[in-house]
Amino acid sequence: MSDGKLIDLSHTVEHGMITYKGLPAPIICDYLSREASRERYAAGTEFQIGKIEMVANTGTYLDSPFHRYPGGDDLSQLKLKTLADLDCVVARVTNRAIDRLPIDLATLRGKALLIHTGWDAHWRTDQYFENHPHLTGGLAEQLVDAGVTLVGIDSFNIDSTDDGTRPVHSALLGAGVPIVEHMRGLDAVPEHGARFFAVPVKVKGMGTFPVRAFAKL
């Protein structure tokens, strides 16, 4: 039985931070400052309108099939049932190339699988970008066969970045399975029994966007 506790599984997006080495940091500023807004409103009334310039792969984000395939569903086409209120399973692993999980894959049909590696401890350090844990293409294909609905990981990339092949993205997104990368806090989520939510903004023609990922216990 859920007790309603919510666990935040997302990193905070901050001005100047680097999520993915080689991609630009977000620029966060005022479009309309509180001071400037005073000229537009009655005395004692002021507002701030913010402005952010960023690439889609910023913070904790979700990849839709369109990220990998031109004919795949983009963010606006994703079904909420694949993103929200999902029964989730947390798999705890420590090896770098993850080719098997300490769970029965047959139990994953219709569920979100969250891979807890602990790599989020290196967030915003140089180590975060090097030798990160990742799934193998073979395991990704097994997850597709098992009928998983969504896969998340608390690491730099769900794929190895040693080359440009990206078999995990190809297998999962090719099967319509969204991916959530750069998660945090999975140590606080039980292996079974939580519900998972990771809903991006409904943007047409875009394949990736930050999410406020969280688990409900």
Secondary structure in CASP SS format (residue, H / E / C, confidence):
PFRMAT SS
TARGET T0000
AUTHOR 0000-0000-0000
METHOD secondary structure of the structure
MODEL  1
M C 1.00
S C 1.00
D C 1.00
G C 1.00
K C 1.00
L E 1.00
I E 1.00
D E 1.00
L C 1.00
S C 1.00
H C 1.00
T C 1.00
V C 1.00
E C 1.00
H C 1.00
G C 1.00
M C 1.00
I C 1.00
T C 1.00
Y C 1.00
K C 1.00
G C 1.00
L C 1.00
P C 1.00
A C 1.00
P C 1.00
I E 1.00
I E 1.00
C E 1.00
D E 1.00
Y E 1.00
L E 1.00
S C 1.00
R H 1.00
E H 1.00
A H 1.00
S H 1.00
R C 1.00
E C 1.00
R C 1.00
Y C 1.00
A C 1.00
A C 1.00
G C 1.00
T C 1.00
E C 1.00
F C 1.00
Q C 1.00
I E 1.00
G E 1.00
K E 1.00
I E 1.00
E E 1.00
M C 1.00
V C 1.00
A C 1.00
N C 1.00
T C 1.00
G C 1.00
T C 1.00
Y E 1.00
L E 1.00
D E 1.00
S C 1.00
P H 1.00
F H 1.00
H H 1.00
R C 1.00
Y C 1.00
P C 1.00
G C 1.00
G C 1.00
D C 1.00
D C 1.00
L H 1.00
S H 1.00
Q H 1.00
L C 1.00
K C 1.00
L H 1.00
K H 1.00
T H 1.00
L C 1.00
A C 1.00
D C 1.00
L E 1.00
D E 1.00
C E 1.00
V E 1.00
V E 1.00
A E 1.00
R E 1.00
V C 1.00
T C 1.00
N C 1.00
R C 1.00
A E 1.00
I E 1.00
D C 1.00
R C 1.00
L C 1.00
P C 1.00
I C 1.00
D C 1.00
L H 1.00
A H 1.00
T H 1.00
L C 1.00
R C 1.00
G C 1.00
K C 1.00
A E 1.00
L E 1.00
L E 1.00
I E 1.00
H E 1.00
T C 1.00
G C 1.00
W H 1.00
D H 1.00
A H 1.00
H H 1.00
W C 1.00
R C 1.00
T C 1.00
D H 1.00
Q H 1.00
Y H 1.00
F H 1.00
E C 1.00
N C 1.00
H C 1.00
P C 1.00
H E 1.00
L E 1.00
T C 1.00
G H 1.00
G H 1.00
L H 1.00
A H 1.00
E H 1.00
Q H 1.00
L H 1.00
V H 1.00
D H 1.00
A H 1.00
G C 1.00
V C 1.00
T C 1.00
L E 1.00
V E 1.00
G E 1.00
I E 1.00
D C 1.00
S C 1.00
F C 1.00
N C 1.00
I C 1.00
D C 1.00
S C 1.00
T C 1.00
D C 1.00
D C 1.00
G C 1.00
T C 1.00
R C 1.00
P H 1.00
V H 1.00
H H 1.00
S H 1.00
A H 1.00
L H 1.00
L H 1.00
G H 1.00
A C 1.00
G C 1.00
V C 1.00
P C 1.00
I E 1.00
V E 1.00
E E 1.00
H C 1.00
M C 1.00
R C 1.00
G C 1.00
L H 1.00
D H 1.00
A H 1.00
V C 1.00
P C 1.00
E C 1.00
H E 1.00
G E 1.00
A E 1.00
R E 1.00
F E 1.00
F E 1.00
A C 1.00
V C 1.00
P C 1.00
V C 1.00
K C 1.00
V C 1.00
K C 1.00
G C 1.00
M C 1.00
G C 1.00
T E 1.00
F E 1.00
P E 1.00
V C 1.00
R C 1.00
A C 1.00
F E 1.00
A E 1.00
K E 1.00
L C 1.00
END
